[in-house]
Amino acid sequence: MTRREIRYPYKYDPKRRKLAEKYVKGRLHSFIINGIIIPLLALYILVAGGASAGLRDLLLAYGFWLHVVLYAIILFTYMFLVRLPLGFYYSYVREHRYKLSRHTVRSWFSDLTKGTFLGYVFFTAAALVLYHFLQFQLWWLYVSISYAIFIIFINYAFPVIIFPLFYKTKPYADRRMIKRLKQMTARYGVHISTVLVANESAKSTKANAFFAGFGHTKRMVLFDTLIDNFTPAETETVVAHELGHYVNRDIFRGMIIDILKTFAIFYIISLFLNQAQDISLLPSIMLFYMILEIISLPFVNSYSRRVESQADFFALEAAKKPEAQISTERRLVDMALDLERHHPLVEFFLHTHPSAYKRIKMCEEWRRKARK
Protein backbone atom coordinates (compact mmCIF):
# COMPACT_ATOMS: atom_id res chain seq x y z
CA MET A 1 0.00 0.00 0.00
CA THR A 2 1.39 3.40 -1.00
CA ARG A 3 0.85 6.69 0.74
CA ARG A 4 -1.68 7.84 -1.88
CA GLU A 5 -3.93 4.85 -1.18
CA ILE A 6 -4.19 5.50 2.56
CA ARG A 7 -7.63 6.72 3.57
CA TYR A 8 -7.49 9.80 5.76
CA PRO A 9 -9.02 10.65 8.10
CA TYR A 10 -9.75 7.04 8.91
CA LYS A 11 -13.31 5.98 9.74
CA TYR A 12 -14.25 2.69 11.35
CA ASP A 13 -14.93 -0.23 9.00
CA PRO A 14 -18.35 -1.71 9.96
CA LYS A 15 -17.26 -5.21 8.87
CA ARG A 16 -14.19 -5.10 11.10
CA ARG A 17 -16.30 -3.83 14.00
CA LYS A 18 -18.44 -6.97 13.78
CA LEU A 19 -15.39 -9.22 13.49
CA ALA A 20 -13.82 -7.50 16.50
CA GLU A 21 -16.69 -8.55 18.77
CA LYS A 22 -15.98 -12.23 18.05
CA TYR A 23 -12.21 -11.90 18.03
CA VAL A 24 -11.97 -10.13 21.40
CA LYS A 25 -14.06 -12.82 23.10
CA GLY A 26 -11.60 -15.48 21.95
CA ARG A 27 -8.64 -13.38 23.08
CA LEU A 28 -10.20 -13.06 26.53
CA HIS A 29 -10.83 -16.82 26.68
CA SER A 30 -7.20 -17.45 25.70
CA PHE A 31 -5.91 -15.26 28.51
CA ILE A 32 -8.16 -16.81 31.14
CA ILE A 33 -7.79 -20.45 30.09
CA ASN A 34 -4.23 -20.69 28.76
CA GLY A 35 -2.78 -17.78 30.68
CA ILE A 36 -4.28 -18.45 34.12
CA ILE A 37 -6.28 -21.65 34.61
CA ILE A 38 -4.01 -24.17 32.86
CA PRO A 39 -0.68 -23.03 34.39
CA LEU A 40 -2.22 -22.72 37.87
CA LEU A 41 -3.77 -26.16 37.59
CA ALA A 42 -0.54 -27.67 36.23
CA LEU A 43 1.47 -26.25 39.14
CA TYR A 44 -1.13 -27.34 41.69
CA ILE A 45 -1.01 -30.92 40.38
CA LEU A 46 2.77 -30.97 40.82
CA VAL A 47 2.58 -29.65 44.38
CA ALA A 48 -0.49 -31.50 45.67
CA GLY A 49 0.35 -34.81 44.03
CA GLY A 50 3.87 -34.95 45.39
CA ALA A 51 5.41 -35.16 41.92
CA SER A 52 7.72 -32.23 42.62
CA ALA A 53 9.33 -33.90 45.63
CA GLY A 54 9.50 -37.21 43.74
CA LEU A 55 11.29 -35.57 40.83
CA ARG A 56 13.75 -33.93 43.21
CA ASP A 57 14.54 -37.26 44.88
CA LEU A 58 15.00 -38.93 41.51
CA LEU A 59 17.49 -36.28 40.35
CA LEU A 60 19.51 -35.94 43.56
CA ALA A 61 21.79 -38.75 42.36
CA TYR A 62 23.11 -36.45 39.62
CA GLY A 63 24.92 -34.16 42.05
CA PHE A 64 24.45 -30.96 44.02
CA TRP A 65 23.95 -28.44 41.17
CA LEU A 66 23.22 -30.67 38.20
CA HIS A 67 19.99 -31.93 39.77
CA VAL A 68 18.78 -28.30 39.99
CA VAL A 69 19.51 -27.74 36.29
CA LEU A 70 17.78 -30.97 35.29
CA TYR A 71 14.82 -30.21 37.55
CA ALA A 72 14.43 -26.73 36.01
CA ILE A 73 14.62 -28.11 32.45
CA ILE A 74 11.99 -30.79 33.17
CA LEU A 75 9.68 -28.33 34.95
CA PHE A 76 9.96 -25.74 32.17
CA THR A 77 9.29 -28.43 29.54
CA TYR A 78 6.21 -29.59 31.46
CA MET A 79 4.80 -26.06 31.74
CA PHE A 80 5.60 -25.40 28.08
CA LEU A 81 3.88 -28.55 26.84
CA VAL A 82 0.66 -28.11 28.84
CA ARG A 83 0.16 -24.68 27.23
CA LEU A 84 1.39 -25.51 23.70
CA PRO A 85 -1.82 -26.93 22.11
CA LEU A 86 -4.05 -23.97 22.98
CA GLY A 87 -1.13 -21.59 22.46
CA PHE A 88 -0.79 -22.80 18.87
CA TYR A 89 -4.53 -22.58 18.29
CA TYR A 90 -4.96 -19.06 19.67
CA SER A 91 -1.72 -17.49 18.40
CA TYR A 92 -1.52 -19.20 15.00
CA VAL A 93 -4.73 -20.88 13.84
CA ARG A 94 -7.13 -18.27 15.17
CA GLU A 95 -4.91 -15.33 14.16
CA HIS A 96 -4.90 -16.66 10.58
CA ARG A 97 -8.63 -17.19 10.70
CA TYR A 98 -9.08 -13.46 11.36
CA LYS A 99 -6.30 -12.55 8.89
CA LEU A 100 -4.18 -10.90 11.57
CA SER A 101 -1.19 -13.22 11.20
CA ARG A 102 1.17 -13.61 8.25
CA HIS A 103 3.28 -16.27 9.92
CA THR A 104 3.91 -19.52 8.12
CA VAL A 105 3.94 -22.62 10.31
CA ARG A 106 7.72 -22.65 9.90
CA SER A 107 8.22 -19.01 10.91
CA TRP A 108 5.81 -19.38 13.85
CA PHE A 109 7.72 -22.38 15.17
CA SER A 110 11.01 -20.58 14.51
CA ASP A 111 9.97 -17.71 16.79
CA LEU A 112 8.59 -20.22 19.30
CA THR A 113 11.87 -22.13 19.31
CA LYS A 114 13.95 -19.01 19.89
CA GLY A 115 11.61 -17.79 22.62
CA THR A 116 11.59 -21.19 24.26
CA PHE A 117 15.38 -21.40 24.18
CA LEU A 118 15.60 -18.04 25.96
CA GLY A 119 12.98 -19.30 28.40
CA TYR A 120 15.09 -22.35 29.22
CA VAL A 121 18.17 -20.20 29.79
CA PHE A 122 16.44 -17.63 32.00
CA PHE A 123 14.34 -20.18 33.91
CA THR A 124 17.31 -22.43 34.65
CA ALA A 125 19.37 -19.45 35.81
CA ALA A 126 16.46 -18.35 38.05
CA ALA A 127 16.21 -21.86 39.54
CA LEU A 128 19.95 -21.88 40.33
CA VAL A 129 19.73 -18.43 41.96
CA LEU A 130 16.67 -19.45 43.98
CA TYR A 131 18.22 -22.74 45.08
CA HIS A 132 21.40 -20.99 46.18
CA PHE A 133 19.58 -18.37 48.26
CA LEU A 134 16.95 -20.66 49.82
CA GLN A 135 19.51 -21.60 52.47
CA PHE A 136 19.38 -18.06 53.89
CA GLN A 137 16.71 -16.55 56.11
CA LEU A 138 16.46 -13.47 53.85
CA TRP A 139 16.30 -15.54 50.66
CA TRP A 140 13.37 -13.47 49.38
CA LEU A 141 15.47 -10.28 49.56
CA TYR A 142 18.45 -11.77 47.71
CA VAL A 143 16.23 -13.31 45.03
CA SER A 144 14.43 -9.99 44.53
CA ILE A 145 17.73 -8.12 44.19
CA SER A 146 18.86 -10.68 41.62
CA TYR A 147 15.60 -10.12 39.72
CA ALA A 148 16.15 -6.34 39.78
CA ILE A 149 19.62 -6.75 38.27
CA PHE A 150 18.20 -9.06 35.60
CA ILE A 151 15.41 -6.62 34.64
CA ILE A 152 17.88 -3.73 34.30
CA PHE A 153 20.13 -5.87 32.10
CA ILE A 154 17.22 -7.01 29.90
CA ASN A 155 16.04 -3.45 29.32
CA TYR A 156 19.58 -2.43 28.34
CA ALA A 157 20.25 -5.46 26.14
CA PHE A 158 16.78 -5.91 24.59
CA PRO A 159 17.22 -3.75 21.47
CA VAL A 160 20.68 -5.11 20.59
CA ILE A 161 20.52 -8.76 21.67
CA ILE A 162 16.95 -10.04 22.06
CA PHE A 163 14.90 -8.01 19.56
CA PRO A 164 17.21 -8.85 16.59
CA LEU A 165 16.63 -12.55 17.26
CA PHE A 166 12.99 -12.13 16.25
CA TYR A 167 13.02 -9.22 13.80
CA LYS A 168 15.03 -8.20 10.80
CA THR A 169 15.65 -4.47 10.92
CA LYS A 170 17.00 -1.86 8.56
CA PRO A 171 17.66 1.87 8.83
CA TYR A 172 14.62 4.07 8.18
CA ALA A 173 15.15 5.47 4.69
CA ASP A 174 12.64 8.37 4.63
CA ARG A 175 14.96 11.29 5.34
CA ARG A 176 12.13 13.83 5.44
CA MET A 177 10.27 11.85 8.10
CA ILE A 178 13.47 11.20 10.05
CA LYS A 179 14.09 14.95 10.12
CA ARG A 180 10.54 15.63 11.35
CA LEU A 181 10.73 12.98 14.03
CA LYS A 182 14.20 14.00 15.23
CA GLN A 183 13.16 17.66 15.38
CA MET A 184 10.21 16.69 17.56
CA THR A 185 12.28 14.52 19.89
CA ALA A 186 15.06 17.13 20.10
CA ARG A 187 12.58 19.71 21.43
CA TYR A 188 12.31 17.53 24.54
CA GLY A 189 16.01 16.87 24.88
CA VAL A 190 15.85 13.38 23.38
CA HIS A 191 18.49 12.79 20.72
CA ILE A 192 18.04 9.54 18.81
CA SER A 193 20.83 8.63 16.41
CA THR A 194 19.38 5.26 15.38
CA VAL A 195 15.95 4.93 13.75
CA LEU A 196 15.17 1.39 12.60
CA VAL A 197 12.35 -0.28 10.70
CA ALA A 198 11.34 -3.77 11.85
CA ASN A 199 9.68 -6.23 9.43
CA GLU A 200 6.48 -6.85 11.36
CA SER A 201 4.66 -7.37 8.04
CA ALA A 202 6.29 -10.82 7.82
CA LYS A 203 4.55 -11.77 11.07
CA SER A 204 1.27 -9.85 11.35
CA THR A 205 -0.82 -6.93 10.18
CA LYS A 206 -0.53 -5.07 13.50
CA ALA A 207 1.36 -1.78 13.79
CA ASN A 208 3.55 -0.35 16.53
CA ALA A 209 6.56 1.80 17.38
CA PHE A 210 8.72 2.10 20.47
CA PHE A 211 11.79 3.59 22.06
CA ALA A 212 14.08 0.97 23.56
CA GLY A 213 17.29 0.73 25.51
CA PHE A 214 19.30 3.41 27.22
CA GLY A 215 22.81 4.78 26.87
CA HIS A 216 24.53 3.23 23.86
CA THR A 217 21.60 0.90 23.14
CA LYS A 218 19.00 3.69 22.85
CA ARG A 219 17.06 3.62 19.58
CA MET A 220 13.69 4.28 17.94
CA VAL A 221 12.00 1.35 16.20
CA LEU A 222 9.10 1.68 13.76
CA PHE A 223 7.22 -1.35 12.45
CA ASP A 224 6.95 -1.41 8.66
CA THR A 225 3.21 -2.00 9.09
CA LEU A 226 3.04 1.45 10.66
CA ILE A 227 5.04 3.16 7.92
CA ASP A 228 3.16 1.44 5.08
CA ASN A 229 -0.39 1.85 6.39
CA PHE A 230 -0.40 5.19 8.22
CA THR A 231 -0.02 8.72 6.93
CA PRO A 232 3.09 10.72 7.95
CA ALA A 233 0.95 12.77 10.35
CA GLU A 234 -0.47 9.63 11.95
CA THR A 235 3.00 8.11 12.25
CA GLU A 236 4.16 11.29 13.93
CA THR A 237 1.43 11.00 16.58
CA VAL A 238 2.42 7.40 17.31
CA VAL A 239 6.05 8.40 17.75
CA ALA A 240 4.96 11.38 19.88
CA HIS A 241 3.09 8.98 22.16
CA GLU A 242 6.19 6.80 22.53
CA LEU A 243 8.28 9.92 23.06
CA GLY A 244 5.94 10.79 25.92
CA HIS A 245 6.79 7.49 27.59
CA TYR A 246 10.47 8.20 27.15
CA VAL A 247 10.36 11.80 28.38
CA ASN A 248 8.16 10.86 31.34
CA ARG A 249 10.58 8.02 32.18
CA ASP A 250 7.73 5.54 32.08
CA ILE A 251 10.05 2.66 31.20
CA PHE A 252 12.21 3.42 34.24
CA ARG A 253 9.19 3.92 36.50
CA GLY A 254 7.67 0.70 35.20
CA MET A 255 10.88 -1.14 36.05
CA ILE A 256 10.85 0.28 39.58
CA ILE A 257 7.21 -0.71 40.12
CA ASP A 258 7.87 -4.19 38.76
CA ILE A 259 10.87 -4.59 41.06
CA LEU A 260 8.99 -3.32 44.12
CA LYS A 261 6.09 -5.64 43.30
CA THR A 262 8.54 -8.55 43.09
CA PHE A 263 10.06 -7.65 46.47
CA ALA A 264 6.56 -7.59 48.01
CA ILE A 265 5.47 -10.88 46.41
CA PHE A 266 8.60 -12.79 47.44
CA TYR A 267 8.35 -11.39 50.96
CA ILE A 268 4.74 -12.57 51.25
CA ILE A 269 5.72 -15.99 49.92
CA SER A 270 8.52 -16.21 52.50
CA LEU A 271 5.95 -15.84 55.29
CA PHE A 272 4.30 -19.11 54.22
CA LEU A 273 7.41 -21.00 53.15
CA ASN A 274 9.75 -22.84 55.48
CA GLN A 275 13.39 -21.94 54.92
CA ALA A 276 15.00 -24.91 53.16
CA GLN A 277 17.45 -25.42 50.32
CA ASP A 278 14.96 -27.54 48.38
CA ILE A 279 14.44 -27.16 44.64
CA SER A 280 11.13 -29.03 44.88
CA LEU A 281 9.72 -25.82 46.39
CA LEU A 282 10.01 -24.11 42.99
CA PRO A 283 6.49 -25.07 41.76
CA SER A 284 5.02 -23.90 45.08
CA ILE A 285 6.81 -20.57 44.78
CA MET A 286 5.65 -20.23 41.16
CA LEU A 287 2.08 -21.05 42.18
CA PHE A 288 2.05 -18.47 44.97
CA TYR A 289 3.75 -15.93 42.71
CA MET A 290 1.13 -16.36 39.97
CA ILE A 291 -1.76 -16.02 42.44
CA LEU A 292 -0.30 -12.86 43.97
CA GLU A 293 0.42 -11.43 40.52
CA ILE A 294 -3.19 -12.03 39.49
CA ILE A 295 -4.36 -10.26 42.65
CA SER A 296 -2.09 -7.29 41.86
CA LEU A 297 -3.17 -7.16 38.20
CA PRO A 298 -5.98 -4.57 38.50
CA PHE A 299 -3.75 -2.19 40.48
CA VAL A 300 -0.81 -2.53 38.09
CA ASN A 301 -3.08 -2.15 35.07
CA SER A 302 -4.77 0.93 36.55
CA TYR A 303 -1.36 2.55 36.84
CA SER A 304 -0.51 1.48 33.29
CA ARG A 305 -3.71 3.02 31.88
CA ARG A 306 -2.94 6.30 33.67
CA VAL A 307 0.56 6.29 32.17
CA GLU A 308 -0.82 5.60 28.69
CA SER A 309 -3.30 8.49 29.05
CA GLN A 310 -0.44 10.79 30.03
CA ALA A 311 1.49 9.67 26.94
CA ASP A 312 -1.58 10.37 24.77
CA PHE A 313 -1.81 13.88 26.22
CA PHE A 314 1.91 14.37 25.67
CA ALA A 315 1.46 13.37 22.02
CA LEU A 316 -1.26 15.99 21.59
CA GLU A 317 1.00 18.67 23.07
CA ALA A 318 4.07 17.55 21.12
CA ALA A 319 2.61 16.86 17.65
CA LYS A 320 -0.45 19.10 17.91
CA LYS A 321 -2.32 16.92 15.44
CA PRO A 322 -5.59 15.87 17.16
CA GLU A 323 -7.29 14.89 13.90
CA ALA A 324 -4.38 12.63 12.98
CA GLN A 325 -4.31 11.17 16.49
CA ILE A 326 -8.03 10.37 16.33
CA SER A 327 -7.56 8.81 12.90
CA THR A 328 -4.63 6.80 14.25
CA GLU A 329 -6.64 5.43 17.17
CA ARG A 330 -9.42 4.28 14.88
CA ARG A 331 -7.03 2.73 12.39
CA LEU A 332 -5.11 0.89 15.14
CA VAL A 333 -8.34 -0.47 16.61
CA ASP A 334 -9.52 -1.80 13.26
CA MET A 335 -6.13 -3.26 12.36
CA ALA A 336 -5.94 -5.15 15.67
CA LEU A 337 -9.65 -6.08 15.66
CA ASP A 338 -10.07 -4.49 19.06
CA LEU A 339 -13.24 -3.00 20.51
CA GLU A 340 -13.77 0.74 20.78
CA ARG A 341 -15.27 0.21 24.23
CA HIS A 342 -14.78 -2.68 26.64
CA HIS A 343 -16.86 -3.73 29.61
CA PRO A 344 -15.68 -1.56 32.54
CA LEU A 345 -14.80 -4.61 34.68
CA VAL A 346 -12.79 -6.23 31.88
CA GLU A 347 -10.93 -2.98 31.30
CA PHE A 348 -10.33 -2.48 35.03
CA PHE A 349 -8.91 -5.96 35.63
CA LEU A 350 -7.15 -6.82 32.39
CA HIS A 351 -6.33 -3.84 30.20
CA THR A 352 -3.04 -1.96 30.24
CA HIS A 353 -4.39 0.74 27.88
CA PRO A 354 -7.53 2.90 28.04
CA SER A 355 -10.26 2.04 25.57
CA ALA A 356 -10.11 3.73 22.18
CA TYR A 357 -13.30 5.58 23.08
CA LYS A 358 -11.58 7.29 26.02
CA ARG A 359 -8.46 8.04 24.02
CA ILE A 360 -10.44 9.59 21.18
CA LYS A 361 -12.55 11.57 23.64
CA MET A 362 -9.36 13.06 25.11
CA CYS A 363 -8.26 14.14 21.62
CA GLU A 364 -11.62 15.76 20.92
CA GLU A 365 -11.54 17.65 24.21
CA TRP A 366 -7.96 18.82 23.57
CA ARG A 367 -8.96 20.00 20.08
CA ARG A 368 -11.99 21.84 21.44
CA LYS A 369 -9.88 23.69 24.03
CA ALA A 370 -7.16 24.48 21.48
CA ARG A 371 -9.71 26.17 19.21
CA LYS A 372 -10.94 28.55 21.92
C-alpha positions as CSV (number, residue, x, y, z in Angstrom):
1,M,0.0,0.0,0.0
2,T,1.4,3.4,-1.0
3,R,0.9,6.7,0.7
4,R,-1.7,7.8,-1.9
5,E,-3.9,4.8,-1.2
6,I,-4.2,5.5,2.6
7,R,-7.6,6.7,3.6
8,Y,-7.5,9.8,5.8
9,P,-9.0,10.6,8.1
10,Y,-9.7,7.0,8.9
11,K,-13.3,6.0,9.7
12,Y,-14.3,2.7,11.3
13,D,-14.9,-0.2,9.0
14,P,-18.4,-1.7,10.0
15,K,-17.3,-5.2,8.9
16,R,-14.2,-5.1,11.1
17,R,-16.3,-3.8,14.0
18,K,-18.4,-7.0,13.8
19,L,-15.4,-9.2,13.5
20,A,-13.8,-7.5,16.5
21,E,-16.7,-8.6,18.8
22,K,-16.0,-12.2,18.1
23,Y,-12.2,-11.9,18.0
24,V,-12.0,-10.1,21.4
25,K,-14.1,-12.8,23.1
26,G,-11.6,-15.5,22.0
27,R,-8.6,-13.4,23.1
28,L,-10.2,-13.1,26.5
29,H,-10.8,-16.8,26.7
30,S,-7.2,-17.5,25.7
31,F,-5.9,-15.3,28.5
32,I,-8.2,-16.8,31.1
33,I,-7.8,-20.4,30.1
34,N,-4.2,-20.7,28.8
35,G,-2.8,-17.8,30.7
36,I,-4.3,-18.4,34.1
37,I,-6.3,-21.7,34.6
38,I,-4.0,-24.2,32.9
39,P,-0.7,-23.0,34.4
40,L,-2.2,-22.7,37.9
41,L,-3.8,-26.2,37.6
42,A,-0.5,-27.7,36.2
43,L,1.5,-26.3,39.1
44,Y,-1.1,-27.3,41.7
45,I,-1.0,-30.9,40.4
46,L,2.8,-31.0,40.8
47,V,2.6,-29.7,44.4
48,A,-0.5,-31.5,45.7
49,G,0.3,-34.8,44.0
50,G,3.9,-34.9,45.4
51,A,5.4,-35.2,41.9
52,S,7.7,-32.2,42.6
53,A,9.3,-33.9,45.6
54,G,9.5,-37.2,43.7
55,L,11.3,-35.6,40.8
56,R,13.8,-33.9,43.2
57,D,14.5,-37.3,44.9
58,L,15.0,-38.9,41.5
59,L,17.5,-36.3,40.4
60,L,19.5,-35.9,43.6
61,A,21.8,-38.7,42.4
62,Y,23.1,-36.4,39.6
63,G,24.9,-34.2,42.1
64,F,24.5,-31.0,44.0
65,W,23.9,-28.4,41.2
66,L,23.2,-30.7,38.2
67,H,20.0,-31.9,39.8
68,V,18.8,-28.3,40.0
69,V,19.5,-27.7,36.3
70,L,17.8,-31.0,35.3
71,Y,14.8,-30.2,37.6
72,A,14.4,-26.7,36.0
73,I,14.6,-28.1,32.5
74,I,12.0,-30.8,33.2
75,L,9.7,-28.3,34.9
76,F,10.0,-25.7,32.2
77,T,9.3,-28.4,29.5
78,Y,6.2,-29.6,31.5
79,M,4.8,-26.1,31.7
80,F,5.6,-25.4,28.1
81,L,3.9,-28.6,26.8
82,V,0.7,-28.1,28.8
83,R,0.2,-24.7,27.2
84,L,1.4,-25.5,23.7
85,P,-1.8,-26.9,22.1
86,L,-4.1,-24.0,23.0
87,G,-1.1,-21.6,22.5
88,F,-0.8,-22.8,18.9
89,Y,-4.5,-22.6,18.3
90,Y,-5.0,-19.1,19.7
91,S,-1.7,-17.5,18.4
92,Y,-1.5,-19.2,15.0
93,V,-4.7,-20.9,13.8
94,R,-7.1,-18.3,15.2
95,E,-4.9,-15.3,14.2
96,H,-4.9,-16.7,10.6
97,R,-8.6,-17.2,10.7
98,Y,-9.1,-13.5,11.4
99,K,-6.3,-12.5,8.9
100,L,-4.2,-10.9,11.6
101,S,-1.2,-13.2,11.2
102,R,1.2,-13.6,8.3
103,H,3.3,-16.3,9.9
104,T,3.9,-19.5,8.1
105,V,3.9,-22.6,10.3
106,R,7.7,-22.7,9.9
107,S,8.2,-19.0,10.9
108,W,5.8,-19.4,13.9
109,F,7.7,-22.4,15.2
110,S,11.0,-20.6,14.5
111,D,10.0,-17.7,16.8
112,L,8.6,-20.2,19.3
113,T,11.9,-22.1,19.3
114,K,14.0,-19.0,19.9
115,G,11.6,-17.8,22.6
116,T,11.6,-21.2,24.3
117,F,15.4,-21.4,24.2
118,L,15.6,-18.0,26.0
119,G,13.0,-19.3,28.4
120,Y,15.1,-22.3,29.2
121,V,18.2,-20.2,29.8
122,F,16.4,-17.6,32.0
123,F,14.3,-20.2,33.9
124,T,17.3,-22.4,34.7
125,A,19.4,-19.4,35.8
126,A,16.5,-18.3,38.0
127,A,16.2,-21.9,39.5
128,L,19.9,-21.9,40.3
129,V,19.7,-18.4,42.0
130,L,16.7,-19.5,44.0
131,Y,18.2,-22.7,45.1
132,H,21.4,-21.0,46.2
133,F,19.6,-18.4,48.3
134,L,16.9,-20.7,49.8
135,Q,19.5,-21.6,52.5
136,F,19.4,-18.1,53.9
137,Q,16.7,-16.5,56.1
138,L,16.5,-13.5,53.8
139,W,16.3,-15.5,50.7
140,W,13.4,-13.5,49.4
141,L,15.5,-10.3,49.6
142,Y,18.4,-11.8,47.7
143,V,16.2,-13.3,45.0
144,S,14.4,-10.0,44.5
145,I,17.7,-8.1,44.2
146,S,18.9,-10.7,41.6
147,Y,15.6,-10.1,39.7
148,A,16.1,-6.3,39.8
149,I,19.6,-6.8,38.3
150,F,18.2,-9.1,35.6
151,I,15.4,-6.6,34.6
152,I,17.9,-3.7,34.3
153,F,20.1,-5.9,32.1
154,I,17.2,-7.0,29.9
155,N,16.0,-3.4,29.3
156,Y,19.6,-2.4,28.3
157,A,20.2,-5.5,26.1
158,F,16.8,-5.9,24.6
159,P,17.2,-3.7,21.5
160,V,20.7,-5.1,20.6
161,I,20.5,-8.8,21.7
162,I,16.9,-10.0,22.1
163,F,14.9,-8.0,19.6
164,P,17.2,-8.8,16.6
165,L,16.6,-12.6,17.3
166,F,13.0,-12.1,16.3
167,Y,13.0,-9.2,13.8
168,K,15.0,-8.2,10.8
169,T,15.7,-4.5,10.9
170,K,17.0,-1.9,8.6
171,P,17.7,1.9,8.8
172,Y,14.6,4.1,8.2
173,A,15.1,5.5,4.7
174,D,12.6,8.4,4.6
175,R,15.0,11.3,5.3
176,R,12.1,13.8,5.4
177,M,10.3,11.9,8.1
178,I,13.5,11.2,10.0
179,K,14.1,14.9,10.1
180,R,10.5,15.6,11.3
181,L,10.7,13.0,14.0
182,K,14.2,14.0,15.2
183,Q,13.2,17.7,15.4
184,M,10.2,16.7,17.6
185,T,12.3,14.5,19.9
186,A,15.1,17.1,20.1
187,R,12.6,19.7,21.4
188,Y,12.3,17.5,24.5
189,G,16.0,16.9,24.9
190,V,15.9,13.4,23.4
191,H,18.5,12.8,20.7
192,I,18.0,9.5,18.8
193,S,20.8,8.6,16.4
194,T,19.4,5.3,15.4
195,V,16.0,4.9,13.7
196,L,15.2,1.4,12.6
197,V,12.4,-0.3,10.7
198,A,11.3,-3.8,11.8
199,N,9.7,-6.2,9.4
200,E,6.5,-6.8,11.4
201,S,4.7,-7.4,8.0
202,A,6.3,-10.8,7.8
203,K,4.5,-11.8,11.1
204,S,1.3,-9.9,11.3
205,T,-0.8,-6.9,10.2
206,K,-0.5,-5.1,13.5
207,A,1.4,-1.8,13.8
208,N,3.6,-0.3,16.5
209,A,6.6,1.8,17.4
210,F,8.7,2.1,20.5
211,F,11.8,3.6,22.1
212,A,14.1,1.0,23.6
213,G,17.3,0.7,25.5
214,F,19.3,3.4,27.2
215,G,22.8,4.8,26.9
216,H,24.5,3.2,23.9
217,T,21.6,0.9,23.1
218,K,19.0,3.7,22.8
219,R,17.1,3.6,19.6
220,M,13.7,4.3,17.9
221,V,12.0,1.3,16.2
222,L,9.1,1.7,13.8
223,F,7.2,-1.3,12.4
224,D,7.0,-1.4,8.7
225,T,3.2,-2.0,9.1
226,L,3.0,1.4,10.7
227,I,5.0,3.2,7.9
228,D,3.2,1.4,5.1
229,N,-0.4,1.8,6.4
230,F,-0.4,5.2,8.2
231,T,0.0,8.7,6.9
232,P,3.1,10.7,8.0
233,A,1.0,12.8,10.3
234,E,-0.5,9.6,11.9
235,T,3.0,8.1,12.2
236,E,4.2,11.3,13.9
237,T,1.4,11.0,16.6
238,V,2.4,7.4,17.3
239,V,6.1,8.4,17.7
240,A,5.0,11.4,19.9
241,H,3.1,9.0,22.2
242,E,6.2,6.8,22.5
243,L,8.3,9.9,23.1
244,G,5.9,10.8,25.9
245,H,6.8,7.5,27.6
246,Y,10.5,8.2,27.1
247,V,10.4,11.8,28.4
248,N,8.2,10.9,31.3
249,R,10.6,8.0,32.2
250,D,7.7,5.5,32.1
251,I,10.0,2.7,31.2
252,F,12.2,3.4,34.2
253,R,9.2,3.9,36.5
254,G,7.7,0.7,35.2
255,M,10.9,-1.1,36.1
256,I,10.8,0.3,39.6
257,I,7.2,-0.7,40.1
258,D,7.9,-4.2,38.8
259,I,10.9,-4.6,41.1
260,L,9.0,-3.3,44.1
261,K,6.1,-5.6,43.3
262,T,8.5,-8.5,43.1
263,F,10.1,-7.6,46.5
264,A,6.6,-7.6,48.0
265,I,5.5,-10.9,46.4
266,F,8.6,-12.8,47.4
267,Y,8.4,-11.4,51.0
268,I,4.7,-12.6,51.3
269,I,5.7,-16.0,49.9
270,S,8.5,-16.2,52.5
271,L,5.9,-15.8,55.3
272,F,4.3,-19.1,54.2
273,L,7.4,-21.0,53.2
274,N,9.7,-22.8,55.5
275,Q,13.4,-21.9,54.9
276,A,15.0,-24.9,53.2
277,Q,17.4,-25.4,50.3
278,D,15.0,-27.5,48.4
279,I,14.4,-27.2,44.6
280,S,11.1,-29.0,44.9
281,L,9.7,-25.8,46.4
282,L,10.0,-24.1,43.0
283,P,6.5,-25.1,41.8
284,S,5.0,-23.9,45.1
285,I,6.8,-20.6,44.8
286,M,5.6,-20.2,41.2
287,L,2.1,-21.1,42.2
288,F,2.1,-18.5,45.0
289,Y,3.8,-15.9,42.7
290,M,1.1,-16.4,40.0
291,I,-1.8,-16.0,42.4
292,L,-0.3,-12.9,44.0
293,E,0.4,-11.4,40.5
294,I,-3.2,-12.0,39.5
295,I,-4.4,-10.3,42.6
296,S,-2.1,-7.3,41.9
297,L,-3.2,-7.2,38.2
298,P,-6.0,-4.6,38.5
299,F,-3.7,-2.2,40.5
300,V,-0.8,-2.5,38.1
301,N,-3.1,-2.1,35.1
302,S,-4.8,0.9,36.5
303,Y,-1.4,2.5,36.8
304,S,-0.5,1.5,33.3
305,R,-3.7,3.0,31.9
306,R,-2.9,6.3,33.7
307,V,0.6,6.3,32.2
308,E,-0.8,5.6,28.7
309,S,-3.3,8.5,29.1
310,Q,-0.4,10.8,30.0
311,A,1.5,9.7,26.9
312,D,-1.6,10.4,24.8
313,F,-1.8,13.9,26.2
314,F,1.9,14.4,25.7
315,A,1.5,13.4,22.0
316,L,-1.3,16.0,21.6
317,E,1.0,18.7,23.1
318,A,4.1,17.5,21.1
319,A,2.6,16.9,17.7
320,K,-0.4,19.1,17.9
321,K,-2.3,16.9,15.4
322,P,-5.6,15.9,17.2
323,E,-7.3,14.9,13.9
324,A,-4.4,12.6,13.0
325,Q,-4.3,11.2,16.5
326,I,-8.0,10.4,16.3
327,S,-7.6,8.8,12.9
328,T,-4.6,6.8,14.3
329,E,-6.6,5.4,17.2
330,R,-9.4,4.3,14.9
331,R,-7.0,2.7,12.4
332,L,-5.1,0.9,15.1
333,V,-8.3,-0.5,16.6
334,D,-9.5,-1.8,13.3
335,M,-6.1,-3.3,12.4
336,A,-5.9,-5.1,15.7
337,L,-9.7,-6.1,15.7
338,D,-10.1,-4.5,19.1
339,L,-13.2,-3.0,20.5
340,E,-13.8,0.7,20.8
341,R,-15.3,0.2,24.2
342,H,-14.8,-2.7,26.6
343,H,-16.9,-3.7,29.6
344,P,-15.7,-1.6,32.5
345,L,-14.8,-4.6,34.7
346,V,-12.8,-6.2,31.9
347,E,-10.9,-3.0,31.3
348,F,-10.3,-2.5,35.0
349,F,-8.9,-6.0,35.6
350,L,-7.1,-6.8,32.4
351,H,-6.3,-3.8,30.2
352,T,-3.0,-2.0,30.2
353,H,-4.4,0.7,27.9
354,P,-7.5,2.9,28.0
355,S,-10.3,2.0,25.6
356,A,-10.1,3.7,22.2
357,Y,-13.3,5.6,23.1
358,K,-11.6,7.3,26.0
359,R,-8.5,8.0,24.0
360,I,-10.4,9.6,21.2
361,K,-12.5,11.6,23.6
362,M,-9.4,13.1,25.1
363,C,-8.3,14.1,21.6
364,E,-11.6,15.8,20.9
365,E,-11.5,17.7,24.2
366,W,-8.0,18.8,23.6
367,R,-9.0,20.0,20.1
368,R,-12.0,21.8,21.4
369,K,-9.9,23.7,24.0
370,A,-7.2,24.5,21.5
371,R,-9.7,26.2,19.2
372,K,-10.9,28.6,21.9
